[in-house]
Amino acid sequence: IKSARSKSTLEIQIEHFVHLIAVVAVVVGLASLIANLLDPTPHPIGYIISNAAGALFAQVPEGLIPTVTISLMIASQKMSARNVLVRKLDAVETLGCVSVVCSDKTGTLTRGDMNLRDMVHFSSTTAMEAVTDFNKTDPADKDTLPSKMLRGGIRNNATVIGKDNKFIGSPTEVAMMKAGVEAWGVKRVKDVMDNATLYEIPFDSANKYMFIAEPYDEGGQLFSLKGAPERVTMFCKYAYVGQGGQGGIVPMTPEMQEVIVAEAKTLMGQAKRVLGIAERRANYAADFHWDSATADFAKENFLNDMVFIGLFGIQDPPKPGVKQAVEDCHAAGVRVVMITGDHPDTGIAIAKEISIIPAHGELPPFTVITDKDLADKVPSGESFVDDGSAEALKLEAFWTQVVVHARVFARVTPIHKQLIVQALQKWGGKQADGKCYGDIVAMTGDGVNDAPALKQANVGVAMGIRGTEVAKDAADIILLDDEFSSIVHGIEQGRLSSENLQKSIAYTLCSKVPQCMPNFMELLGIPLALNVSQVLAIDIGTDIWTAIAYAWQPKESALMERKPRHPTLEKIVNGGVLVYAYAYMGLMQMVCCWYFYFQAPGIWNNLGKSEFTPEEAHTNKVASTMYYYTLVVGQIAAAMATTTYHESLFKYLAPNGKLNICIGMEVIFAMLIIFEPTSQGIFMTTGLTAKQLLMPWMTFIAISCVEEVRKSFARKSLHAREVAPQNFLVRDVAPQNPLMQRFLGA
């Protein structure tokens, strides 16, 4: 639990981008240095180094770190409003990449408010009957089976405290206690609870039963056993039939066992948790040393020859909104896997009710996995290995099927949870090329034993109400209200954060080509169109704030209709981003910048010159200012264009108020640089005429029109994929890349 956590998906993305942009920056810087050295016009060494350094640093998106931090902070604030506490900021982005959510059933998918609904006992040796009215029972009744059952049920570790009858304990034990209090009242229930406990085997996930030995008021002891029906009946040699009492005890037959199994299956099919209960009288000496009895001794001597009493049917209905949340996950390409300690039939019934598995039809193989299936499918070491051994091959054959098809894990223990996560991370995420890249897994948990699985998962999610401090400490996110739907909102916020980060980086990179090209164009004798100070004015003076404003960008309508992005296959900064920024948007900006650069009166006469008269120098300054101003306008067009992948701006409009303010500030800042005397000296600009100020806005119109056309084709292509996906098999081979698709119209 205390071991170091592996790198988050965000760390992997940032590291990849830093390495990528470092290579680009160094190449551009060296190329700029060589270009300056080869320039026919001699320059001082300081000027050359300054230009090369400026070209290098111009490739670095200065707003990356603040954009990442602010975007994750905004997402965590929005999640806190939904009672979700984010302990690790980068977990928000990882949630956006999640492809599988492994969730507990009780208290997460269901209300966790269990209620005893049925007590079923043998009415004859061939049939069982259900009792639903517990008010007719009596704790003093030693013979009637419903009374025996309820009395044995409330002999557990739950507690009733306070005037408001607050119940404390496990949900199952509380359900028994509530039924007893409602039928008998608090005082009579406490009288039963106050009876001394001679010996106890508490319930655990391995045994799946609880045993209590207590004094019997007619002498001797009363042993009671309750737990999973299949475990309880293992120890039963007899059964009560009819109204109970000593006269109603008959030998347990295989046919009676079948009746119990059938009745339990019926209750489980109604999405009820089923427990069996048994008892027997004992007559150990008054001076017997109960404290010295070992577990093995108890199993051999206390649990033998038990008398079966009946079955409890306990209902825990799904939480409101869980079914819709699960369906939202499916629409977003995220699988939901239920992990429960209940019987498979109970798990299947709940899973069908909340759409984890189809409500009708036969379930395919490996859909439901039980503890028996996992018994010999656990690696001998701490984790799975690929050493080619017989064990490794057997495990791989099994788990490669499980990670694809499994939707319910039943009767599993918390120890199995970590194994399930490891398998999903190792063999999940299989692509059409046959390679397994691993699923990105979110795991919920609340107990101490869940901590290793929470730590193993890409995103550990602890319960705030039922969760232990150990589980919370191991988790990345805490659901303060234990609501599963909050995970879905977190996935949406994570996707929005990574999408906005991708858009911000794409926007920032758009200006890099027109920023560095003037250095190389000097080789052709063209006066420098953009100096270092102007580059810094764009990067630090305007672009950085606009890039940060993307953190507040609202989602596009189709955000939760896309498949999750796999961080290994689909980097935030990838070929699609670079093509879009450098070869598409950057190229359009560069063409427009040079076009308006050459609109400066007399600039054509200055080509190829190494020395300039004051008038010619002013002409160069006008042309340079036009280039700078056109690039500012081009970045405004890029800012608007990159706010959506496919949606038209006529529909999406401009909902990000902070981005709109930053765009307005870009124009104001540019005006100060162009017209303010002190700024003119620093940035080597000069005032422009009204016509020269209006002309570059044709850049905005041109880029916006081209973008609208491209987005129109992209929407048509996307619709064609949805209508006839078989015609686009390449999509199944190549990872889905929104920015590559937005450029290619795919």
Secondary structure by P-SEA (a helix, b strand, c coil): ccccccccaaaaaaaaaaaaaaaaaaaaaaaaaaaaaaccccccaaaaaaaaaaaaaaacccaaaaaaaaaaaaaaaaaaaacccccccaaaaaaaaccbbbbbcccccccccccccbbbbbccccbbbbbcccccccccccccaaaaaaaaaaccccccccccccccccaaaaaaaaaaaacccaaaaaaaaaccccccccccccccbbbbbbbbcccbbbbbbbccaaaaaaaccbbbcccccccccccccaaaaaaaaaaaaaaaaacbbbbbbbbbbbbcccccccccccaaaaaaccccbbbbbbbbbbbbccccaaaaaaaaaaaacbbbbbbccccaaaaaaaaaaacccccccccccccccccccccccccccccccccccaaaaaaaaaaaaaaccccccccccccaaaaaaaaaaacccccccccccccbbbbbbccccaaaaaaaccbbbbbcccccaaaaaacccccccccaaaaaaaaaaaaaaaaaaaaaaaaaaccccccccccccccccccccccaaaaaaaacccaaaaaaacccccccccccccccccccccccccaaaaaaacccaaaaaaaaaaaaaacccccccccccccccaaaaaaaaaaaaaaaaaaaaaaaaaaaaaccccccccccccccaaaaaaaaaaaaaaaaaaccaaaaaaabbbbbcaaaaaaaaaaaaaaaaaaaaaaaaaaaaaaaaaaccccccccccccccaaaaaaacc
